[in-house]
Amino acid sequence: MRTFPYPLALALLLAACASTPPPSPEAAPVAGTHSAEVGAASPTGADPSAPSVSGRSGSEGVAKQEPDVPSGADAARIAELARHVTPLVDAFMNTEALLTQDGKRVVFVSNRDGLPQIYVADAARPDSAAKRLVTWPERMSIEALTPDGQSLLFFSDKGADENWSIFKVGLDGSAPVELTPGETMNRDSPLLPELAPSTVYFSGRRKEEVPAAVYAVPITGGAARVLYRDDKPGFLTDVSRDGKQLLFQRYLTGSENYLLNLDTATGQSRQLYPLAPSQVTITAARFSADGKTVFVATDAGGEQNLLLALEAQSGKELARYVVTNPTTAPIRLVMAAKTGHVLALTLDAGNHSELRLLDARTLKPLAPVAMPLGLGGAQGFSEDGRKLTAIWSTPAAPTDAWVIDVKTGKATPLRKEPRPSLKQVPAIEASITEIRAHDGLTLPINVYLPKGRSGKLPVIVAYHGGPAGGAKIRWAAPAAFFLSQGYAWVEPNVRGSGGFGRAFEAADNGRGRMEAFKDIEATGRWAASQPWADPSRVIVYGASYGGYTVLVGLTRMPGLWRAGVDMYGVANMKTFMATTSGFIRELFLLEMGDPEKDAAFLESISPLRDVDQIVDPLFVYAGENDPRVPRSESDQIVHALRERKIPVEYMVAENEGHSLVRRDNVIEFLSRVARFLEKHAGPAQTAQAH
């Protein structure tokens, strides 16, 4: 079950790899999207200075650039590297998990067959065989189990284009039925009220639009009717069990949100929080089991994160829970047991996740949940509220399903399947450190090193997407692979990252971007100065906004890096703002600037303006169907470097969007990146040997 995106929309807006491999459990990317948590790049035998043309990109008059096709020795080496990549990619992840109504089965999403798909297994036996529910050609996400225990709703798009449609399929694997055929649009997670399951509710918008609308569609399928329209961005977060109320979050900016209660019979709205205009961020909202209370997670406009219990009709505060240790951790997800006695919270503690259980009546803490340092989140309660499913990942263990005893807080594996290929991964030494920025601001950094290392290692400095995303300690196949190849892997959280407080997240807005650029240099130079680092072989790496960071680094501090890996990064702010989705453009007005009022500033922070400063080899990856950072952004940077004969390799996946999730694409990407870096920046002995 995907957790809702928008509280982290900005944060994961251009999030790296949904990195996905699978989406981040506590905050999926924008509006019903899944990204890939991978990244890689490589060189080819093609002449980068002689691209062929197959049409126009539509941005700044740059021709659509042909991707490179490796040949000769490069192709042979890539095939050899693929044999090392494949076992790590095949160390599958289980990324969503819910118990069936009778508690006997677990329904979960896994990428074991090369793409996120839905499986069913015996909940009492973690080692039981997983049965694929249905063979499906696209990625899938579990959205809800039907109250009768017979079916489930799932989401799927085409070619990762993020035009999500809602489907219903029987738990016996009977043929899926599309509930929302017809109009193509970006739909958000469907909501199905338990006591009135004849209607499915969802919010959505067309790609080019800013406003959102709320729709109702019969569970049997048919025409969707509009219940509510808003002139601002927004999305549904919950439906009451009786189906009479909906929670709608107006998302004016990342720091100004409003929560509305919608009447499903009339479409009338009532503002619940804040009761007066105010600059607050709302990160989650959920009804109580009886629908009389609404639980709202918010920063209340400050650095202290809270969970408020509000009267569902008046918005009157009934109770509050104050987040501590750390106070700056947003509550990204609230789940309520239908028994009405317990809540589960997923906290974004900046560089890791935390789970907490609260009494639903008093908001007092219950038994602590001791999960290992890593990334994860709550998934759903059992019917009796005694168990909570969760997913979790650590540097040494891919994302997997767990079950938590609500009374004791004890967590045990819900799935326990062998992944023999993990034996090929060197023992990983993961740590979190901090450095000081030029102005004294604390910048957290995650460091992954192979144990038993010797000598100086080339360093990959990987920047997350967002901008307000966050680098969290977790399992990541790219990091594990490059560690096995003799690299160090470093993930900075520069100013603007989410999970470290309201002020830290807003510190890069507008002209604060220039301060964030200084953080890029500071963290890169820190990595280069470490005793385990080869300062002459530092690679800048990132996806989405992280890809933009790569281009900023290569244009503004070219002497720091040896090479770069750019996954669907923004090259030109003007063309990006003109071609991205309407929702993202609206959010970036505050984050980056207005294309009309701030045109000169946006031009000044566009890497394409300073492309003549790039002297380092660059690997570029793009998804053909990317709705957030269109392929034309990658075409522009590739064209500019080919014109100047700077070594550049271009990979385009025809069946990906703002993503890298398909097994074959991931293997190709990592293998090609590894070969590219061998040539230009890898371990000295490896580069010489090949």
Summary of the structure (lengths in Angstrom):
residues: 690
radius of gyration: 23.7
end to end distance: 44.9
largest distance: 71.4
contacts: 2741
relative contact order: 0.15
helix: 21%
strand: 33%
